[in-house]
Amino acid sequence: MTRISDLITDELENPLLSTKLVCRELELSRSTLFAILADANMMFVSHIRELRFQRCLMQIRDPRSADIAIGEIARRAGFASQESFTRAFKRRYGSPPGSYRGKEDS
């Protein structure tokens, strides 16, 4: 699981991160990858999305990132577009990403 987690972390900003990429890089079959993830109680797509949300939220809240556009933060985390990120973020957190600017975790 460590190798999978490390690769996902390294490739998180890649919008093309997929099971195919992970399997190819780690020389695993798709069924083996899914079995390893299932043992860890994870689903690939939801795990990637959650890690990307966490990365974005941390950066959005960081006052040092105030001059970085939300779209750029989303792109750096691997989201394909600002629009899709904003919709998904609002569904996940209940408010648009801009409302979290500079707010500390509470």
Secondary structure, 3 states (H helix, E strand, C coil): CHHHHHHHHHHCCCCCCCHHHHHHHHCCCHHHHHHHHHHCCCCHHHHHHHHHHHHHHHHHHCHHHCCCCHHHHHHHCCCCCHHHHHHHHHHHHCCCHHHHCCCCCC
